């Protein structure tokens, strides 16, 4: 078995190598046949290669043969896509063109489309148009509107006519659609119910003979749920609502509209046709006709009585003496038509006569002069100058001639339209009416207000110059070069700057104009260009550019305004002239406090002089008293000795802090009286005192007198904040928070508007700001809480931000010369000597009674004495800790108290004996201060 097994194994093992060696044998056979194959290949090489390629192609799966159906499909698909792209491109082009089309053309297209629909509907409903269109119209219109299908063409025509006649009112389209829908639904619902409320089961023809599908849809739910009794009133209310909405008539205005309709139809008389005139109006009319040429005036008849200006003046003066100073002159309102005379010239003559003789203008003149610009005064009145410039095209334009911009349009009373660019002109300078200058003060003192002749007049302001035309051309060129769709529509010239109004084209961002600030400054050769985006109350961007020929604004011109004559409030002051050419005046009592700031040479001191001079020109010492603080010692010395001062001009910053503390005490005393007698404002209390309604209690020796306004002017706040910051800030904060109702007002001026001078508490309680040119953007933000003051050009150029305003007003501050100030001050001194109060600041006599050894340590000595007496413990180390002073200062204070008998002598390291009881402290402090 072993032999067999081994033999089998050997056999198997021998068979494996033979099997493994089979491929080499085949390989050898193949190699033996290789020369024959190579020879064959050499004989026919061209036939062998195609045979192999054919074999390779046969090995790949066969492709289906192209069918003619697939080619047709691809052709149809390509044609369809090409057609779709073409149609889409056409419609996109039409849509883009319609988008860029003028809105007026689009509205005209809609109107004509509605007219076409009206014609088609009329042909289908009125004349039974045959054909597919007629059948479709009859099916849709008659099926929807029923018996009222004949009115549908008329309705469409009315809407189309409205589109043509009133294209400028697109906001009314939605209202009209809503109103017409409600009106049609209500009427068709009532028609459906009136016919018998046919149902769907009766057929479509029955519904067409009633109110149509609209009437069926409106009436069926109501009749099914409520019945005809409630459905009809509801549909009637819906109809009335639609009628009111279409006619834009509120319910409360229905009687008035009916009266107007009756007047138009001639049923009712016109209530405005009245010929009754009051006596004053008749006299004014007669004066008008006397002032007009004979060929132009038409008289109604002889005047009932002559109009004597002298008697009117005396009557006005007597009325002024008998009434309070701040009473307003009532002006009744009348509304009646005038004769066909030259209204502009007549109104000018009557208004001049009224102002000259101290009388209010006639009510008719007041109404007419609201919108009439007098033509013969256009040369002296600065009016906004329109620029009829076309929009610049995208390509660069050559220089164009700037048209004449100074032709102010005079309204023609025969025309109903006024040019869009016409803007209201500022008040004209007129002579003030004669005032009752002799005012009787308390006692036998008669005070005469200074005459306006002491103040010089200025020349007429310019409305246009060649430089303005050049700047308009430069701005147009800049907009063209930078491809900004904008145009200059007009400009208003002020004394310092001119504001050019720029109107933007559609879809132009305002930021594109503001981004061109430096380019505009380069084009007009001016570094100070300020852009207002937009102008408050206007759809325009303002570009303020300084004038090369600046003008002076005199204080006398501002105080000679008619507005200054009509308002006799003593705290009304002149500030200057704004960029539109109008004069700026402000009532300090309404501010009620103002912060004036600006760098050196910006015009801050001139503004303070104008404020003080305005008060002296309009107020007596019984009306206004002033506290002037001048740490510089040279700014306000010209006003020394005027009777309006309540204390001499304060130049010591420490004394200024004491004066502010006195103002706080005065405010508390005034509030005590207001609370005791039940009044909320000092004006009401003063009026009650003058009328005798308020009297002192029985047994009291006090005689009640009206409180004057108290005006506190601090010329340099920074010096006060450096010396006594805590005391000054606390006093200013209390005054600004509470003093308005007490008649106390504060004017703070500084040339260093930093956060350590104008603190947050002071800013929060001083709402009115007047900023002149500052040196940095940070200073402008401190004053105005916004940039702008750093771009001012100085010398009176300022930004005025009154209380409640969002944006400041640019103005040129008024100027008063030293000679004018000296003349006004001398006049006031000649009328009355000043009466000072001794308790405002510590007087000179009290200062001499203070011991010389105390020196500047008076406050520390008082604190040390109060501390030692209250604690009954005299220790030098305690003074060091409590008062935060050094050992030498504490020892000196202890020696001063020892010399005055407050503490005993030193006993080494022990505390000193306190020789004064706590109840004796007030007397000791009075002795130390020199008060006793």
RODRENSE-773829 format. One line per field, with one value per residue (C-alpha): residue number from 1; y, z, x. Coordinates in steps of 0.1 Angstrom, whole numbers, plus 5000, padded with zeros to 4 digits. Example, Ala and Ser with C-alpha at 12.3 -4.5 7.8 and 13.67 -1.06 7.14 Angstrom:
<atoms>
n	1,2
Y	4955,4989
Z	5078,5071
X	5123,5137
</atoms>
This chain:
<atoms>
n	1,2,3,4,5,6,7,8,9,10,11,12,13,14,15,16,17,18,19,20,21,22,23,24,25,26,27,28,29,30,31,32,33,34,35,36,37,38,39,40,41,42,43,44,45,46,47,48,49,50,51,52,53,54,55,56,57,58,59,60,61,62,63,64,65,66,67,68,69,70,71,72,73,74,75,76,77,78,79,80,81,82,83,84,85,86,87,88,89,90,91,92,93,94,95,96,97,98,99,100,101,102,103,104,105,106,107,108,109,110,111,112,113,114,115,116,117,118,119,120,121,122,123,124,125,126,127,128,129,130,131,132,133,134,135,136,137,138,139,140,141,142,143,144,145,146,147,148,149,150,151,152,153,154,155,156,157,158,159,160,161,162,163,164,165,166,167,168,169,170,171,172,173,174,175,176,177,178,179,180,181,182,183,184,185,186,187,188,189,190,191,192,193,194,195,196,197,198,199,200,201,202,203,204,205,206,207,208,209,210,211,212,213,214,215,216,217,218,219,220,221,222,223,224,225,226,227,228,229,230,231,232,233,234,235,236,237,238,239,240,241,242,243,244,245,246,247,248,249,250,251,252,253,254,255,256,257,258,259,260,261,262,263,264,265,266,267,268,269,270,271,272,273,274,275,276,277,278,279,280,281,282,283,284,285,286,287,288,289,290,291,292,293,294,295,296,297,298,299,300,301,302,303,304,305,306,307,308,309,310,311,312,313,314,315,316,317,318,319,320,321,322,323,324,325,326,327,328,329,330,331,332,333,334,335,336,337,338,339,340,341,342,343,344,345,346,347,348,349,350,351,352,353,354,355,356,357,358,359,360,361,362,363,364,365,366,367,368,369,370,371,372,373,374,375,376,377,378,379,380,381,382,383,384,385,386,387,388,389,390,391,392,393,394,395,396,397,398,399,400,401,402,403,404,405,406,407,408,409,410,411,412,413,414,415,416,417,418,419,420,421,422,423,424,425,426,427,428,429,430,431,432,433,434,435,436,437,438,439,440,441,442,443,444,445,446,447,448,449,450,451,452,453,454,455,456,457,458,459,460,461,462,463,464,465,466,467,468,469,470,471,472,473,474,475,476,477,478,479,480,481,482,483,484,485,486,487,488,489,490,491,492,493,494,495,496,497,498,499,500,501,502,503,504,505,506,507,508,509,510,511,512,513,514,515,516,517,518,519,520,521,522,523,524,525,526,527,528,529,530,531,532,533,534,535,536,537,538,539,540,541,542,543,544,545,546,547,548,549,550,551,552,553,554,555,556,557,558,559,560,561,562,563,564,565,566,567,568,569,570,571,572,573,574,575,576,577,578,579,580,581,582,583,584,585,586,587,588,589,590,591,592,593,594,595,596,597,598,599,600,601,602,603,604,605,606,607,608,609,610,611,612,613,614,615,616,617,618,619,620,621,622,623,624,625,626,627,628,629,630,631,632,633,634,635,636,637,638,639,640,641,642,643,644,645,646,647,648,649,650,651,652,653,654,655,656,657,658,659,660,661,662,663,664,665,666,667,668,669,670,671,672,673,674,675,676,677,678,679,680,681,682,683,684,685,686,687,688,689,690,691,692,693,694,695,696,697,698,699,700,701,702,703,704,705,706,707,708,709,710,711,712,713,714,715,716,717,718,719,720,721,722,723,724,725,726,727,728,729,730,731,732,733,734,735,736,737,738,739,740,741,742,743,744,745,746,747,748,749,750,751,752,753,754,755,756,757,758,759,760,761,762,763,764,765,766,767,768,769,770,771,772,773,774,775,776,777,778,779,780,781,782,783,784,785,786,787,788,789,790,791,792,793,794,795,796,797,798,799,800,801,802,803,804,805,806,807,808,809,810,811,812,813,814,815,816,817,818,819,820,821,822,823,824,825,826,827,828,829,830,831,832,833,834,835,836,837,838,839,840,841,842,843,844,845,846,847,848,849,850,851,852,853,854,855,856,857,858,859,860,861,862,863,864,865,866,867,868,869,870,871,872,873,874,875,876,877,878,879,880,881,882,883,884,885,886,887,888,889,890,891,892,893,894,895,896,897,898,899,900,901,902,903,904,905,906,907,908,909,910,911,912,913,914,915,916,917,918,919,920,921,922,923,924,925,926,927,928,929,930,931,932
Y	5000,5022,5015,5021,5053,5065,5055,5074,5104,5103,5100,5130,5150,5141,5151,5185,5196,5183,5204,5234,5229,5228,5265,5266,5238,5257,5288,5269,5258,5293,5305,5278,5291,5327,5329,5317,5343,5370,5360,5360,5394,5407,5394,5410,5437,5458,5430,5422,5456,5460,5425,5434,5468,5449,5424,5453,5470,5438,5433,5467,5468,5479,5515,5519,5534,5571,5574,5602,5608,5619,5644,5659,5661,5679,5703,5711,5716,5740,5760,5762,5773,5799,5812,5813,5832,5856,5863,5866,5891,5911,5912,5920,5949,5961,5958,5977,6003,6006,6009,6038,6053,6086,6081,6105,6084,6052,6068,6080,6045,6031,6057,6049,6012,6018,6039,6010,5985,6009,6010,5972,5967,5994,5976,5943,5955,5984,5973,5935,5930,5896,5874,5858,5891,5902,5869,5869,5905,5897,5866,5882,5917,5907,5877,5897,5929,5918,5945,5973,5961,5992,6013,5995,6013,6047,6037,6027,6060,6081,6064,6069,6106,6109,6094,6119,6150,6142,6123,6139,6122,6085,6082,6085,6055,6030,6051,6053,6015,6007,6032,6020,5984,5991,6012,5986,5957,5975,5986,5952,5935,5958,5951,5914,5916,5940,5915,5887,5871,5844,5814,5793,5766,5790,5792,5816,5837,5846,5858,5879,5895,5905,5918,5893,5871,5901,5909,5873,5869,5900,5895,5857,5853,5882,5872,5836,5845,5877,5880,5909,5932,5935,5928,5958,5984,5968,5971,6007,6015,5998,6019,6051,6042,6037,6070,6088,6072,6080,6116,6118,6133,6126,6122,6154,6173,6162,6192,6216,6197,6199,6236,6241,6220,6242,6273,6260,6250,6284,6271,6287,6322,6326,6334,6349,6377,6403,6440,6449,6465,6475,6511,6503,6483,6511,6536,6513,6509,6546,6550,6524,6543,6576,6560,6546,6566,6579,6556,6524,6530,6526,6542,6528,6562,6590,6580,6582,6601,6612,6589,6611,6594,6618,6609,6572,6576,6593,6567,6539,6555,6559,6523,6512,6532,6515,6479,6455,6456,6421,6421,6411,6431,6411,6409,6396,6375,6382,6365,6384,6391,6424,6447,6443,6468,6465,6444,6442,6480,6486,6461,6475,6511,6501,6479,6506,6531,6508,6500,6537,6549,6521,6504,6467,6461,6456,6420,6420,6433,6407,6380,6393,6399,6362,6352,6384,6396,6433,6439,6473,6461,6432,6451,6455,6423,6392,6365,6330,6329,6300,6284,6270,6247,6214,6181,6173,6145,6117,6130,6160,6192,6224,6255,6269,6304,6307,6325,6355,6341,6373,6379,6375,6364,6387,6368,6377,6378,6368,6334,6306,6290,6302,6291,6262,6278,6308,6308,6331,6363,6374,6402,6437,6463,6490,6518,6510,6528,6556,6539,6552,6557,6576,6548,6556,6534,6530,6563,6595,6581,6584,6561,6567,6538,6545,6555,6533,6562,6554,6522,6525,6511,6486,6487,6466,6429,6414,6388,6377,6383,6370,6346,6329,6323,6309,6285,6273,6265,6247,6226,6216,6206,6185,6166,6160,6148,6123,6112,6123,6130,6162,6199,6232,6245,6277,6294,6317,6342,6351,6376,6350,6319,6310,6278,6262,6238,6207,6184,6148,6127,6095,6066,6088,6083,6113,6097,6104,6141,6139,6118,6147,6171,6174,6175,6203,6222,6218,6230,6261,6268,6269,6246,6253,6235,6222,6198,6195,6163,6170,6206,6204,6205,6203,6176,6190,6188,6220,6229,6259,6277,6309,6341,6359,6392,6390,6414,6430,6425,6455,6452,6482,6464,6435,6456,6477,6447,6448,6416,6434,6462,6439,6418,6440,6413,6427,6395,6395,6398,6401,6373,6379,6369,6334,6318,6326,6363,6364,6380,6358,6369,6349,6352,6343,6337,6308,6293,6294,6291,6293,6281,6302,6287,6293,6297,6330,6354,6335,6362,6351,6384,6403,6380,6387,6425,6422,6403,6429,6459,6444,6441,6477,6489,6472,6468,6491,6483,6473,6447,6431,6431,6416,6399,6402,6379,6389,6370,6385,6421,6436,6422,6436,6467,6490,6482,6493,6516,6508,6508,6472,6458,6443,6442,6456,6436,6406,6399,6376,6339,6332,6361,6347,6315,6335,6354,6321,6309,6341,6335,6301,6317,6344,6316,6298,6331,6336,6301,6306,6335,6316,6287,6309,6328,6299,6308,6287,6313,6347,6364,6354,6366,6399,6405,6398,6422,6450,6444,6444,6407,6398,6416,6411,6394,6417,6429,6425,6455,6440,6457,6434,6445,6427,6406,6416,6391,6382,6376,6361,6363,6345,6355,6328,6296,6279,6303,6297,6259,6260,6280,6264,6236,6219,6250,6266,6234,6228,6263,6263,6229,6241,6273,6257,6230,6252,6289,6291,6296,6321,6344,6337,6329,6320,6327,6308,6316,6299,6296,6262,6238,6207,6181,6193,6228,6220,6190,6165,6180,6215,6203,6183,6214,6240,6232,6261,6262,6288,6275,6297,6284,6257,6243,6206,6182,6171,6207,6208,6176,6190,6221,6208,6170,6168,6179,6212,6239,6229,6239,6274,6303,6325,6362,6357,6326,6304,6276,6283,6253,6265,6244,6217,6220,6189,6207,6239,6271,6287,6324,6354,6370,6406,6432,6463,6488,6501,6536,6523,6505,6535,6557,6533,6529,6566,6571,6545,6561,6595,6581,6564,6555,6518,6504,6475,6448,6442,6405,6393,6390,6396,6433,6452,6462,6426,6416,6442,6429,6394,6390,6392,6361,6340,6348,6323,6297,6311,6282,6256,6275,6275,6238,6230,6251,6234,6200,6206,6222,6196,6167,6185,6169,6191,6170,6179,6144,6144,6176,6159,6129,6148,6178,6159,6184,6181,6183,6218,6231,6212,6227,6262,6258,6246,6277,6300,6284,6288,6325,6329,6311,6280,6255,6256,6255,6224,6197,6176,6145,6149,6165,6201,6213,6227,6260,6266,6248,6235,6261,6289,6277,6301,6331,6319,6313,6348,6363,6343,6354,6390,6392,6402
Z	5000,5008,4975,4957,4977,4969,4933,4931,4947,4923,4894,4906,4912,4877,4862,4878,4862,4829,4832,4842,4813,4787,4780,4773,4748,4730,4732,4716,4688,4684,4682,4656,4635,4640,4611,4588,4601,4598,4562,4555,4571,4549,4519,4526,4553,4538,4541,4577,4592,4579,4591,4626,4625,4612,4640,4664,4650,4651,4687,4695,4699,4667,4667,4655,4622,4622,4617,4598,4627,4651,4627,4623,4661,4665,4637,4653,4687,4673,4655,4686,4708,4683,4680,4718,4723,4695,4710,4745,4733,4715,4746,4768,4746,4746,4784,4788,4764,4783,4815,4801,4785,4798,4825,4807,4775,4795,4809,4775,4762,4790,4783,4746,4754,4776,4748,4724,4748,4753,4715,4712,4742,4728,4694,4711,4734,4716,4679,4683,4666,4648,4647,4673,4689,4692,4707,4732,4743,4747,4766,4790,4795,4795,4816,4841,4843,4832,4824,4830,4803,4782,4809,4807,4776,4792,4824,4805,4785,4816,4832,4800,4799,4835,4826,4798,4818,4851,4845,4874,4901,4900,4938,4931,4908,4936,4953,4921,4914,4949,4947,4913,4924,4955,4934,4907,4931,4951,4921,4904,4936,4940,4903,4909,4939,4921,4892,4916,4926,4899,4909,4889,4884,4862,4837,4827,4806,4837,4854,4824,4824,4861,4876,4859,4876,4897,4909,4916,4936,4956,4963,4967,4999,5015,5006,5016,5050,5059,5034,5012,5041,5052,5019,5002,5029,5030,4992,4993,5020,4998,4968,4989,5001,4966,4955,4984,4976,4939,4946,4975,4997,5035,5051,5071,5039,5021,5030,5019,4985,4981,4987,4962,4937,4943,4937,4905,4892,4902,4927,4957,4960,4963,4999,4990,4970,4998,4994,5031,5043,5078,5084,5086,5054,5036,5047,5035,5001,4997,5005,4978,4952,4960,4956,4922,4889,4878,4847,4867,4899,4901,4930,4946,4959,4981,5013,5044,5063,5058,5070,5091,5097,5126,5146,5139,5152,5184,5189,5185,5210,5236,5232,5237,5269,5283,5275,5286,5266,5252,5241,5205,5181,5170,5132,5122,5091,5063,5030,5002,4965,4955,4926,4894,4903,4904,4935,4937,4937,4960,4985,4986,4991,5019,5036,5035,5049,5077,5088,5086,5108,5133,5123,5114,5077,5065,5067,5030,5024,5048,5029,4995,5004,5014,4978,4958,4950,4944,4911,4916,4946,4929,4925,4962,4974,4973,4956,4947,4912,4890,4865,4835,4826,4807,4820,4808,4783,4788,4763,4771,4762,4751,4773,4771,4778,4812,4809,4829,4863,4880,4864,4892,4880,4890,4894,4868,4883,4850,4851,4875,4874,4892,4881,4900,4908,4924,4961,4989,4992,5026,5046,5033,5053,5063,5087,5121,5131,5156,5190,5224,5234,5266,5290,5326,5351,5388,5406,5386,5362,5325,5303,5266,5244,5220,5185,5156,5140,5162,5141,5106,5076,5052,5014,4994,4990,4957,4941,4914,4902,4874,4898,4903,4866,4864,4893,4877,4845,4865,4883,4851,4836,4866,4864,4827,4830,4858,4840,4868,4857,4876,4869,4887,4891,4910,4936,4966,4974,5009,5023,5027,5007,4979,4980,4946,4943,4923,4912,4905,4876,4881,4898,4907,4943,4965,4974,4939,4945,4980,4966,4943,4971,4963,4926,4930,4952,4926,4898,4916,4931,4967,4995,5016,4999,5020,5006,5022,5012,5009,5016,5044,5029,4993,4968,4960,4971,4983,4975,4995,4980,4995,4977,4964,4972,5008,5022,5056,5077,5099,5131,5122,5091,5112,5139,5113,5100,5102,5122,5149,5150,5154,5182,5212,5234,5252,5247,5209,5195,5161,5149,5112,5077,5064,5032,5015,5021,5050,5083,5114,5148,5179,5212,5240,5263,5240,5235,5266,5269,5242,5237,5215,5205,5179,5173,5176,5149,5140,5151,5185,5203,5176,5182,5220,5212,5190,5216,5243,5220,5208,5244,5251,5220,5229,5267,5297,5329,5344,5316,5315,5340,5330,5347,5325,5332,5313,5325,5296,5310,5275,5257,5277,5293,5269,5287,5321,5338,5318,5339,5328,5349,5383,5394,5380,5352,5368,5357,5385,5378,5416,5418,5387,5405,5434,5410,5395,5430,5436,5404,5418,5450,5430,5410,5442,5455,5423,5424,5460,5449,5419,5442,5468,5444,5421,5389,5366,5347,5355,5327,5342,5376,5363,5344,5376,5396,5370,5370,5407,5410,5433,5465,5495,5526,5552,5577,5553,5545,5511,5480,5451,5419,5385,5382,5353,5329,5341,5313,5324,5297,5303,5277,5283,5300,5298,5323,5348,5344,5351,5383,5400,5377,5403,5416,5381,5366,5394,5392,5354,5355,5381,5362,5328,5343,5362,5354,5323,5340,5364,5336,5339,5308,5302,5273,5274,5251,5247,5222,5234,5229,5244,5265,5297,5292,5276,5297,5291,5318,5304,5268,5279,5294,5268,5237,5214,5198,5177,5162,5144,5126,5146,5141,5141,5135,5172,5182,5158,5172,5208,5199,5173,5179,5141,5117,5097,5118,5107,5071,5079,5066,5097,5102,5113,5092,5116,5120,5142,5157,5177,5202,5184,5150,5134,5111,5117,5096,5080,5086,5085,5120,5123,5130,5152,5153,5185,5177,5175,5208,5224,5212,5225,5258,5263,5255,5282,5307,5301,5309,5341,5366,5374,5406,5418,5443,5470,5475,5440,5448,5479,5481,5486,5521,5532,5517,5537,5570,5564,5583,5562,5579,5564,5528,5503,5529,5539,5525,5541,5575,5575,5567,5594,5620,5611,5614,5647,5664,5652,5663,5694,5686,5677,5660,5633,5619,5616,5595,5573,5567,5564,5543,5523,5531,5541,5576,5572,5559,5587,5613,5599,5600,5636,5645,5628,5649,5680,5674,5671,5703,5686,5700,5729,5729,5719,5745,5728,5712,5727,5709,5715,5736,5716,5732,5710,5714,5683,5687,5685,5651,5629,5648,5646,5608,5604,5622,5601,5569,5580,5580,5617
X	5000,5028,5044,5011,5006,5040,5036,5003,5019,5047,5023,5003,5034,5046,5013,5014,5046,5034,5003,5024,5047,5019,5018,5055,5051,5024,5045,5074,5051,5039,5075,5082,5053,5063,5086,5059,5035,5061,5067,5030,5028,5056,5038,5004,5007,4979,4953,4960,4954,4918,4910,4919,4900,4869,4872,4874,4843,4824,4832,4815,4776,4760,4744,4708,4703,4691,4654,4637,4613,4640,4654,4619,4616,4649,4640,4606,4622,4649,4622,4600,4629,4640,4604,4600,4633,4623,4589,4603,4629,4602,4580,4610,4619,4583,4582,4614,4602,4569,4589,4610,4579,4567,4540,4517,4520,4512,4481,4470,4475,4453,4426,4426,4424,4394,4377,4383,4367,4338,4333,4334,4310,4287,4286,4279,4252,4235,4236,4236,4270,4271,4301,4324,4333,4297,4286,4315,4307,4270,4278,4303,4288,4251,4258,4277,4256,4222,4197,4223,4247,4238,4255,4288,4301,4292,4311,4342,4341,4338,4368,4388,4379,4390,4424,4428,4416,4433,4465,4483,4462,4471,4464,4427,4425,4423,4396,4375,4379,4367,4338,4326,4328,4306,4282,4278,4274,4248,4227,4228,4218,4188,4178,4181,4157,4134,4129,4120,4153,4155,4176,4200,4174,4154,4181,4208,4184,4164,4195,4205,4171,4177,4210,4233,4258,4271,4236,4228,4260,4254,4217,4213,4234,4216,4181,4188,4201,4181,4153,4144,4135,4172,4189,4175,4186,4221,4224,4212,4239,4265,4254,4255,4290,4302,4288,4305,4338,4336,4329,4354,4326,4326,4293,4296,4303,4271,4250,4278,4281,4244,4244,4272,4252,4222,4242,4257,4222,4208,4184,4201,4216,4254,4262,4296,4281,4280,4286,4285,4317,4328,4337,4374,4373,4354,4381,4408,4391,4388,4425,4433,4413,4429,4463,4455,4455,4421,4420,4425,4405,4367,4348,4317,4308,4320,4338,4316,4343,4379,4407,4430,4464,4472,4441,4447,4483,4471,4444,4470,4494,4466,4456,4492,4496,4464,4473,4500,4532,4529,4493,4487,4466,4437,4431,4396,4392,4369,4363,4346,4354,4371,4366,4386,4413,4450,4451,4489,4494,4464,4475,4510,4498,4474,4499,4526,4501,4490,4525,4536,4507,4509,4476,4471,4464,4429,4416,4411,4446,4460,4443,4454,4490,4494,4500,4506,4541,4543,4559,4574,4593,4610,4642,4649,4633,4656,4636,4647,4660,4648,4671,4652,4681,4674,4686,4721,4725,4750,4775,4797,4780,4796,4794,4759,4748,4731,4698,4688,4677,4666,4633,4609,4575,4547,4515,4489,4454,4439,4457,4450,4485,4516,4551,4563,4597,4582,4591,4580,4601,4614,4600,4608,4626,4601,4602,4588,4556,4559,4561,4551,4587,4579,4572,4561,4580,4573,4574,4579,4606,4599,4620,4625,4635,4665,4655,4663,4681,4710,4715,4728,4710,4725,4725,4700,4710,4720,4698,4723,4758,4780,4796,4763,4759,4794,4787,4754,4774,4801,4776,4759,4792,4801,4768,4773,4809,4800,4768,4744,4709,4704,4698,4700,4664,4671,4692,4687,4714,4722,4747,4775,4765,4742,4722,4717,4687,4694,4666,4674,4661,4642,4660,4690,4703,4710,4743,4755,4754,4769,4798,4807,4815,4852,4846,4821,4845,4872,4849,4838,4873,4860,4870,4839,4811,4782,4756,4721,4704,4676,4665,4639,4604,4615,4623,4657,4693,4709,4745,4757,4787,4803,4799,4830,4813,4800,4775,4772,4740,4734,4715,4694,4680,4668,4652,4634,4613,4576,4577,4598,4572,4542,4558,4566,4580,4611,4631,4628,4664,4679,4703,4710,4700,4695,4706,4673,4676,4651,4659,4662,4648,4643,4626,4649,4619,4609,4644,4646,4684,4710,4746,4768,4801,4828,4865,4883,4872,4841,4816,4807,4814,4794,4765,4766,4767,4737,4717,4725,4718,4685,4673,4683,4665,4633,4630,4631,4649,4615,4611,4645,4674,4708,4737,4768,4798,4830,4861,4881,4875,4873,4843,4814,4830,4811,4779,4791,4766,4735,4703,4694,4723,4713,4750,4782,4798,4815,4850,4862,4854,4849,4824,4807,4801,4786,4764,4751,4743,4723,4704,4694,4682,4662,4646,4635,4620,4600,4588,4577,4555,4541,4532,4517,4494,4486,4503,4524,4544,4559,4540,4506,4518,4530,4497,4477,4499,4494,4456,4454,4443,4472,4477,4500,4484,4469,4494,4523,4545,4555,4544,4540,4558,4560,4591,4614,4629,4664,4689,4722,4750,4783,4808,4834,4822,4856,4872,4844,4847,4884,4881,4850,4837,4815,4797,4793,4779,4755,4742,4739,4721,4696,4689,4685,4662,4638,4642,4620,4587,4604,4615,4652,4671,4707,4731,4763,4792,4825,4853,4864,4834,4850,4833,4850,4835,4801,4793,4766,4743,4747,4740,4709,4692,4702,4680,4689,4723,4741,4774,4799,4830,4848,4883,4873,4845,4845,4837,4808,4794,4797,4777,4751,4753,4760,4787,4785,4801,4836,4827,4816,4838,4839,4831,4796,4787,4768,4743,4713,4695,4664,4645,4625,4642,4657,4682,4701,4695,4725,4727,4750,4751,4741,4768,4767,4796,4813,4800,4764,4768,4783,4754,4727,4745,4748,4711,4702,4725,4710,4675,4682,4710,4716,4702,4723,4715,4741,4733,4743,4780,4801,4808,4840,4832,4826,4859,4878,4863,4878,4911,4942,4957,4930,4939,4925,4917,4883,4863,4886,4886,4848,4846,4872,4854,4821,4837,4854,4824,4799,4821,4835,4869,4898,4924,4949,4950,4912,4914,4939,4916,4883,4894,4921,4948,4984,4998,5011,4977,4958,4981,4976,4938,4941,4962,4936,4908,4929,4934,4896,4888,4873,4898,4922,4960,4979,4985,5010,4996,4962,4932,4925,4896,4867,4856,4824,4791,4773,4745,4770,4784,4764,4777,4813,4810,4796,4825,4850,4833,4832,4794,4792
</atoms>
